[in-house]
């Protein structure tokens, strides 16, 4: 018998070098091969093909969806190179190239995607190995093979060699005349192309043994998700870097028209698509306003971006006027409630979209919203021209509404057709929680009333030391009409209001007012002073402010403090009692809010008062941070 060498045409070689095609829904975890080239079809940008992560993707992701998200492919499909890598402790979702990827806490295996051009001299399997018969296979007629274990380290890739067959004559083989080798002939084959180092070559005889529907499994790999008959698709918890409670107030007035209302809905859908909605990230609700506002759905209604987009699509226009002020009041009173999904620990953000200008006033409603810890953003679309400004109900309405007038909270859009361009700029701002200045913090959410002992035992010098203590605490807070406010009462046998919460609205004015307080001198009626402070200071405190009373005394009271202290506690006033020198510690504990160990302090000398400023501040903020933020 002679050995005849067959020279194959390029078309035959290409047949065996063909890149397997997969469907859009194929997940990387279903493919056992650690590195492979595949061809994706068109149309894999659809959100139903879930992707988890950014740059490095959890293996539960759609391979083709991840390729589009990473920018390697567009929606027309194409070839990609996929390489498996180790599992990650977390995957961050993001919106890129028309695909919203989701966040995932952790997954056992990951992969990365690059262009489908193998390095020179390296080839990849022309058939993929799937971990389960349920997995979508390659195109009908394409062989599926079990992944071969790598040979001994150091094995090198085989070079392309002529196909050697026994008992044949030299001839040029065409695609239609190529004989199929039979296993019974004992024929041997060489690889048609080099394989990646560490991979066995694929033999033609073995390829011929494959039958449609048969799947060969590597016995050492049992995917975790196959152990259960139930779907274990991971549910996104949302983007933790954008954990906000977000309300959109959309304009449903008659003047906006149906077409622009649809554009507004598309804008909301784009926002929902870009945000990774979930209980551990942003939550979003929508209020539509016309003559009157109405909630379309609350924060707790939809826990993922897909359901949110579906709900947005079903919103119908209400009609009527454009009463944005009334809508802001509604949101302040009703929307951000615990019953409607407000989480307390997440900043409250309200984005108002208005066509042209509101038909009612927004200033007072917005002030109350700010005082409630709501960060108001305003998107004005097609604002009033110079000739139209005469018809505007409230000039400069946007600056009167927003959280701050520094430009961060206002967006002006020239045309409804340009609204979509504001999605990214808006979300970059609302997700920057460090810059959401109207969120309640320890520093900007209190009415602090100082009750200062001015009795004869204190003395002029020590009284100035007490005032310095008051100033040192006050200057730590953000002071303004809508942030923290400070007031002061001095007492002996009698009481005197030095200044109230509404008297000064800047830190410098407060500090100057403290300096001007004159020493009174007299007896020590602490109980009467507490009652006076409740009436003259805290009765005028705003309902959405924390009420903090800081009482400083140097001796035992001449009157009873128990009942006044109980009244203060009952009215929601958190009381800190600071005693100096001859103050009675048992009395301090009665005055202080429970637990007394956190709210009462004793100082042996006036000169040591300054040492307790950090501790008082720390306890105030620790208590604040343990409570719901909004």
C-alpha positions in Angstrom: 0.0 0.0 0.0 1.2 3.4 -0.8 0.7 6.7 1.1 -1.1 9.3 -1.0 -1.0 13.0 0.1 -4.2 14.9 -0.5 -3.9 18.7 -1.1 -7.0 20.4 0.2 -8.5 23.5 -1.2 -8.9 26.5 1.0 -12.6 26.1 1.1 -12.2 22.7 2.8 -9.8 24.1 5.3 -12.2 26.9 6.1 -15.0 24.3 6.7 -13.0 22.8 9.6 -11.8 26.2 10.8 -15.4 27.5 10.9 -16.4 29.6 13.9 -19.3 28.2 15.9 -22.4 30.4 16.1 -24.3 30.8 19.3 -27.7 32.4 20.1 -28.1 35.6 22.0 -29.3 33.8 25.2 -26.3 31.5 25.5 -24.6 32.1 28.9 -20.8 31.8 29.3 -21.3 29.4 32.2 -23.0 26.9 29.9 -19.9 26.6 27.7 -17.1 24.4 29.3 -14.3 25.6 27.1 -12.0 28.0 29.0 -11.2 30.0 25.9 -13.1 30.1 22.5 -14.1 32.1 19.5 -17.8 32.4 18.6 -20.0 34.3 16.3 -23.0 36.2 17.7 -26.1 36.9 15.6 -27.7 40.3 15.2 -30.2 41.6 17.7 -28.5 40.7 21.0 -28.9 44.2 22.4 -32.4 43.2 23.7 -32.7 43.7 27.5 -34.1 40.2 27.9 -30.6 38.9 27.5 -29.2 39.7 30.9 -25.7 40.9 31.5 -24.0 41.1 34.9 -20.9 43.3 35.5 -18.8 45.7 33.6 -15.6 44.7 31.7 -15.4 41.5 33.7 -18.8 39.7 33.5 -20.3 37.0 35.7 -20.6 33.7 33.7 -24.4 33.8 34.1 -24.4 36.7 31.6 -25.3 36.4 27.9 -22.1 36.1 26.0 -23.3 38.2 23.1 -25.0 40.8 25.4 -21.7 41.2 27.3 -19.9 41.7 24.0 -22.2 44.5 23.0 -22.0 46.1 26.5 -18.2 46.0 26.4 -18.1 47.7 23.0 -16.5 44.7 21.2 -19.7 44.2 19.1 -22.7 46.3 18.0 -26.2 45.0 17.5 -25.4 43.6 14.1 -23.4 40.7 15.6 -20.0 39.3 14.7 -17.0 37.2 16.0 -15.7 37.5 19.5 -13.0 35.9 21.6 -14.1 34.8 25.1 -11.8 34.0 27.9 -12.9 32.5 31.3 -11.4 34.1 34.4 -11.8 33.7 38.1 -15.1 34.5 39.9 -15.4 38.0 41.5 -16.5 39.1 44.9 -18.9 41.6 43.2 -20.0 42.8 39.8 -21.0 46.4 39.2 -23.8 47.1 36.7 -23.6 50.0 34.2 -25.2 51.3 31.1 -23.0 51.2 28.0 -23.6 50.9 24.2 -27.3 50.4 24.6 -27.1 47.6 27.1 -27.9 47.9 30.9 -25.8 45.5 32.8 -26.8 44.5 36.3 -25.0 44.4 39.6 -24.3 41.1 41.3 -22.8 40.4 44.8 -20.6 37.5 43.6 -20.4 34.6 41.2 -18.2 31.5 40.9 -16.8 32.2 37.4 -16.2 35.2 35.2 -15.3 36.0 31.6 -13.9 38.8 29.5 -14.6 39.5 25.8 -12.3 40.8 23.1 -12.2 41.0 19.3 -12.5 37.6 17.6 -9.0 37.7 16.1 -6.9 34.9 17.7 -3.2 35.5 18.2 -1.0 34.4 15.3 -0.4 30.7 15.3 -3.2 29.9 17.8 -6.5 28.3 16.9 -9.6 27.5 18.8 -12.2 24.7 18.7 -14.6 24.7 15.8 -17.1 23.1 18.1 -18.1 24.1 21.7 -18.7 21.8 24.7 -21.9 22.6 26.6 -22.5 21.6 30.2 -26.1 20.6 29.8 -28.3 19.1 27.0 -30.8 21.9 27.8 -28.3 24.5 26.6 -28.8 26.0 23.2 -26.3 24.3 21.0 -24.5 25.6 18.0 -26.3 25.8 14.7 -27.9 22.5 13.5 -25.3 20.3 11.9 -22.4 21.8 13.8 -20.6 19.2 16.0 -20.5 19.5 19.8 -17.5 17.9 21.5 -16.5 17.2 25.0 -13.7 19.4 26.2 -10.4 17.5 26.2 -8.2 17.6 29.2 -4.8 19.3 28.5 -1.8 17.0 27.9 1.4 17.0 29.8 2.7 20.6 30.3 5.2 21.5 27.6 3.2 20.1 24.7 3.4 22.4 21.8 0.8 23.3 19.2 0.7 21.1 16.1 1.5 22.7 12.8 -0.8 22.4 9.8 0.2 19.1 8.0 -1.1 17.4 4.8 -4.0 15.0 5.5 -2.6 11.4 5.2 -4.8 8.6 4.1 -4.0 4.9 3.4 -4.7 3.2 0.1 -5.6 6.3 -2.0 -4.0 8.1 -4.9 -2.9 11.7 -5.0 -5.7 13.9 -6.0 -7.2 17.3 -5.3 -10.1 16.8 -3.0 -13.2 19.0 -3.4 -15.8 19.7 -0.8 -18.3 17.4 -2.5 -15.9 14.5 -3.0 -14.2 14.5 0.4 -14.6 10.9 1.8 -15.6 10.5 5.5 -13.1 8.4 7.3 -14.6 5.4 9.1 -13.6 4.4 12.6 -13.3 0.8 11.4 -10.6 1.6 8.9 -8.2 2.4 11.6 -7.3 5.6 9.9 -5.3 8.2 11.7 -5.6 11.9 11.3 -3.6 14.9 12.2 -5.0 18.3 13.2 -5.8 20.6 10.3 -4.6 23.6 12.2 -2.6 24.3 15.4 -4.5 24.4 18.7 -3.8 26.6 21.7 -1.0 25.3 23.8 -2.3 22.8 26.3 -5.2 21.7 24.2 -5.5 18.4 22.3 -6.1 18.6 18.6 -9.6 17.8 17.2 -9.6 14.6 15.1 -11.8 14.2 12.1 -12.6 10.6 12.9 -14.0 11.7 16.3 -15.9 14.5 14.8 -17.7 12.1 12.6 -18.9 10.1 15.6 -20.9 13.0 16.9 -24.7 12.7 16.6 -27.1 15.6 16.8 -28.5 15.8 20.4 -25.6 14.0 22.0 -23.6 16.0 24.6 -20.4 14.8 26.1 -19.7 16.0 29.6 -16.4 16.4 31.4 -17.0 14.3 34.5 -15.1 16.7 36.7 -17.5 19.6 36.1 -21.0 19.8 37.4 -22.4 23.3 37.2 -24.0 24.5 40.4 -27.1 25.8 38.6 -27.8 22.4 37.2 -28.2 20.9 40.6 -31.6 22.5 40.9 -34.6 22.3 38.6 -35.5 25.8 39.6 -34.1 28.9 37.8 -31.3 30.4 39.9 -31.0 33.6 37.9 -29.4 36.2 40.1 -31.6 39.1 41.0 -29.8 42.5 40.9 -29.8 44.3 44.2 -29.3 47.6 42.5 -26.2 49.9 42.2 -25.0 50.5 45.7 -23.1 53.6 44.4 -26.4 55.3 43.6 -28.6 54.4 46.6 -31.2 57.1 46.5 -35.0 57.3 46.8 -36.0 59.1 43.6 -39.3 60.7 42.6 -40.0 62.1 39.2 -42.7 64.8 39.0 -43.8 64.7 35.4 -45.9 67.4 33.6 -49.2 65.9 32.4 -50.9 69.2 31.6 -53.0 69.7 28.5 -50.5 72.2 27.0 -47.8 69.7 26.7 -49.6 67.7 24.0 -49.6 63.9 23.4 -46.3 63.9 21.4 -44.3 65.7 24.0 -45.8 63.6 26.7 -44.6 60.5 24.9 -41.1 62.0 24.7 -41.3 62.7 28.4 -42.2 59.0 29.0 -39.3 57.9 26.8 -37.0 60.0 28.9 -38.2 58.3 32.1 -37.7 54.9 30.4 -34.2 55.9 29.5 -33.5 56.8 33.1 -35.0 53.5 34.3 -32.8 51.7 31.8 -29.7 53.5 32.8 -30.2 53.2 36.5 -29.6 49.8 38.0 -32.9 49.7 40.1 -32.9 47.5 43.1 -33.4 47.3 46.9 -29.7 47.9 47.5 -29.4 50.7 45.0 -31.8 53.4 43.6 -35.6 53.1 43.8 -37.8 55.2 41.7 -41.4 56.4 41.7 -43.4 58.7 39.5 -46.0 61.4 40.3 -47.9 63.1 37.4 -49.3 66.5 37.9 -51.9 68.6 36.1 -54.6 70.4 38.0 -53.8 68.0 40.9 -51.0 65.5 41.5 -51.4 61.7 41.5 -48.8 59.0 42.2 -48.4 56.7 39.2 -46.4 54.3 41.4 -44.4 54.5 44.6 -40.9 53.7 45.5 -41.8 50.2 46.6 -43.8 49.2 43.6 -41.0 48.2 41.2 -37.7 46.6 42.3 -35.9 46.3 38.9 -35.4 48.4 35.8 -37.4 46.1 33.5 -40.6 46.2 35.5 -40.2 50.0 36.0 -39.9 50.6 32.2 -43.1 48.5 31.7 -45.0 50.6 34.2 -43.8 53.9 32.6 -45.1 52.7 29.3 -48.6 52.4 30.7 -48.8 55.9 32.1 -51.6 58.0 30.5 -51.7 61.8 30.3 -54.0 63.5 32.9 -54.4 66.9 31.3 -55.3 70.2 33.1 -53.0 73.0 34.3 -49.4 72.7 35.2 -49.5 73.0 39.0 -46.0 72.0 39.9 -46.1 73.7 43.4 -49.1 71.6 44.4 -47.2 68.5 43.2 -44.1 69.4 45.3 -46.4 69.7 48.4 -47.9 66.3 47.6 -44.5 64.7 47.4 -43.3 66.3 50.7 -46.4 65.2 52.6 -47.2 61.8 51.0 -44.6 60.3 48.6 -41.5 60.0 50.8 -43.2 58.1 53.6 -42.2 54.8 55.1 -45.5 53.3 53.9 -44.6 54.3 50.3 -41.1 52.8 50.4 -38.9 55.6 51.8 -35.9 53.7 53.3 -34.7 56.4 55.7 -31.1 55.8 55.1 -31.2 56.8 51.4 -31.3 60.5 50.3 -34.6 61.7 49.0 -34.4 63.3 45.5 -37.3 64.9 43.6 -36.8 65.8 39.9 -39.5 68.1 38.6 -40.0 68.3 34.8 -42.0 71.3 33.6 -43.1 72.4 30.1 -42.4 76.1 29.9 -43.4 77.3 33.4 -45.7 76.2 36.2 -49.2 77.7 36.5 -48.9 78.0 40.3 -46.2 79.1 42.7 -43.5 76.8 43.9 -41.4 78.8 46.4 -43.2 78.0 49.6 -43.8 74.3 48.8 -40.2 73.9 47.8 -38.9 75.5 51.0 -40.9 73.0 53.0 -39.5 70.2 50.8 -36.0 71.3 51.4 -36.6 71.5 55.2 -37.8 67.9 55.0 -34.6 66.8 53.5 -35.7 66.5 49.9 -33.2 67.4 47.2 -35.2 69.2 44.5 -33.9 69.2 40.9 -35.7 71.2 38.1 -35.7 70.4 34.4 -37.3 73.2 32.5 -38.1 72.3 28.9 -38.7 75.0 26.3 -38.7 77.8 28.9 -40.4 81.1 28.5 -39.0 83.5 25.8 -38.6 87.2 26.6 -42.0 87.9 25.2 -43.6 85.1 27.2 -42.1 86.0 30.5 -44.9 88.4 31.2 -47.2 85.3 31.5 -45.0 83.4 34.0 -46.8 83.2 37.4 -43.6 83.2 39.5 -40.5 84.8 37.9 -37.3 82.9 38.5 -39.3 79.9 39.7 -36.5 77.4 39.2 -34.1 79.1 41.6 -36.9 79.4 44.1 -37.5 75.7 43.9 -34.2 73.9 43.8 -32.1 72.7 46.7 -29.3 75.2 45.9 -29.0 78.0 43.3 -25.5 77.0 42.2 -26.5 75.5 38.9 -26.1 71.9 40.1 -29.8 71.3 40.6 -31.2 73.1 37.5 -31.2 71.9 33.9 -32.6 74.0 31.0 -33.5 72.1 27.9 -34.1 74.1 24.7 -36.4 71.5 23.0 -38.3 68.4 24.0 -36.4 66.6 21.3 -33.2 67.3 23.2 -34.5 65.9 26.5 -32.9 62.5 26.1 -29.4 64.1 26.1 -29.9 65.1 29.7 -30.2 61.5 31.0 -26.5 61.1 31.7 -25.9 64.6 33.1 -28.9 64.3 35.4 -28.1 60.9 36.7 -24.5 61.8 37.3 -25.8 64.5 39.6 -28.5 62.7 41.5 -26.2 59.7 42.2 -23.5 62.0 43.6 -24.9 61.6 47.1 -22.0 63.6 48.6 -23.2 66.7 46.8 -26.9 66.3 47.7 -26.8 69.3 50.1 -30.5 69.1 51.2 -30.3 65.6 52.6 -30.6 65.6 56.3 -27.4 65.2 58.2 -26.3 65.6 61.8 -25.1 69.1 60.9 -28.1 70.6 59.1 -31.3 69.2 60.6 -31.7 70.5 64.1 -33.1 73.3 66.2 -30.6 73.7 69.0 -31.7 75.6 72.1 -29.0 76.5 74.8 -30.3 77.0 78.3 -27.6 78.8 80.2 -27.2 79.2 84.0 -26.5 82.9 84.7 -26.6 82.6 88.5 -24.3 84.5 90.9 -22.2 81.4 91.6 -21.0 81.3 88.0 -19.2 84.6 87.9 -18.4 86.9 85.0 -15.2 85.2 83.9 -16.7 81.7 84.0 -19.8 83.0 82.2 -17.6 84.0 79.3 -16.1 80.5 79.3 -19.6 79.0 79.1 -20.4 81.3 76.2 -17.2 80.1 74.4 -18.4 76.5 75.0 -21.8 77.4 73.4 -20.0 79.0 70.4 -17.7 76.0 70.0 -20.6 73.7 69.7 -22.7 76.0 67.4 -19.9 76.5 64.9 -19.8 72.8 64.1 -23.3 72.9 62.5 -24.5 74.2 59.1 -26.6 77.2 60.0 -29.2 78.8 57.8 -32.9 79.4 57.7 -33.5 75.9 56.3 -30.6 74.1 58.0 -29.7 74.0 61.7 -31.0 77.0 63.7 -29.7 78.1 67.1 -31.5 79.9 70.0 -30.4 80.8 73.6 -32.1 81.3 77.0 -30.3 82.6 80.1 -31.8 82.0 83.5 -31.4 82.8 87.2 -34.6 83.0 89.3 -36.0 84.5 86.1 -35.6 83.7 82.5 -34.6 85.7 79.4 -34.7 84.9 75.7 -31.3 86.0 74.4 -32.2 85.2 70.8 -34.7 82.8 69.1 -34.5 80.3 66.2 -35.7 82.9 63.7 -33.4 85.7 64.7 -30.1 84.8 63.0 -29.6 82.6 59.9 -25.8 82.6 59.3 -23.0 81.1 61.4 -21.2 84.4 61.8 -24.4 86.1 63.0 -25.0 83.4 65.5 -21.4 83.6 66.9 -21.7 87.3 67.2 -25.0 87.0 69.0 -23.5 84.6 71.5 -20.6 87.1 72.2 -23.1 89.8 73.0 -25.0 87.9 75.7 -24.5 89.7 79.0 -24.1 88.1 82.3 -27.2 88.4 84.5 -26.5 87.0 88.0 -29.1 85.8 90.5 -30.5 82.4 91.8 -30.9 79.0 90.1 -34.4 78.0 89.0 -33.5 75.3 86.4 -37.0 73.7 86.3 -38.7 77.1 85.5 -36.0 77.6 82.8 -36.8 74.4 81.1 -40.5 75.3 81.0 -39.6 78.8 79.6 -37.4 77.3 76.9 -40.2 74.9 75.8 -42.6 77.9 75.5 -40.3 80.6 74.1 -37.9 78.5 72.0 -39.1 75.0 71.1 -42.7 75.9 70.6 -41.5 77.7 67.5 -39.4 74.8 66.3 -40.2 73.3 62.9 -41.9 69.9 63.0 -39.3 68.4 60.7 -36.4 69.5 62.8 -34.7 67.6 65.6 -35.2 69.5 68.8 -32.0 69.6 71.0 -31.8 71.3 74.3 -28.3 71.8 75.8 -28.5 73.0 79.4 -25.4 74.2 81.3 -25.6 74.7 85.1 -23.1 74.9 88.0 -25.4 74.1 90.9 -28.5 72.3 92.3 -31.8 73.9 91.3 -33.9 75.8 93.8 -37.1 74.3 92.2 -38.2 70.9 91.0 -36.8 69.7 87.6 -38.5 66.4 87.3 -41.9 67.5 85.9 -40.4 70.1 83.4 -37.9 67.4 82.3 -40.6 64.9 81.7 -42.6 67.4 79.7 -39.6 68.2 77.5 -39.0 64.5 76.9 -42.7 64.0 76.1 -42.6 66.8 73.5 -39.7 65.1 71.7 -37.0 67.5 72.9 -33.7 65.6 73.3 -32.0 67.1 76.4 -28.3 67.2 77.2 -27.4 68.3 80.7 -23.9 69.6 81.4 -23.0 70.2 85.0 -20.0 72.2 86.3 -18.3 72.3 89.7 -21.2 72.2 92.2 -23.9 70.8 89.9 -25.9 67.8 91.3 -25.2 64.7 89.2 -28.5 63.0 90.2 -30.3 66.1 89.0 -28.4 66.1 85.7 -29.5 62.5 85.1 -33.1 63.4 85.7 -32.9 66.3 83.2 -31.1 64.3 80.5 -32.8 62.2 77.9 -32.5 58.4 78.4 -29.9 56.9 78.5 -28.4 59.5 80.9 -24.9 58.2 80.3 -25.1 59.5 76.7 -26.8 62.8 77.5 -25.4 64.0 80.9 -21.9 65.2 81.5 -20.1 66.5 84.6 -17.1 68.8 84.5 -15.0 69.6 87.6 -13.9 73.1 86.4 -15.2 75.7 84.0 -11.8 75.8 82.3 -12.3 72.1 81.3 -15.6 72.7 79.5 -13.8 72.9 76.1 -12.7 69.2 76.5 -16.3 68.1 76.3 -17.2 69.8 73.1 -16.1 66.8 70.9 -17.9 64.3 73.1 -21.1 66.2 73.0 -20.9 66.6 69.2 -20.1 63.0 68.8 -23.0 61.8 70.9 -25.4 64.1 69.0 -24.3 62.7 65.7 -24.1 59.1 66.9 -27.7 59.4 68.0 -28.7 61.0 64.7 -27.0 58.4 62.6 -28.8 55.6 64.4 -32.2 57.0 63.4 -33.8 57.1 59.9 -32.1 59.8 57.9 -35.2 61.5 56.4 
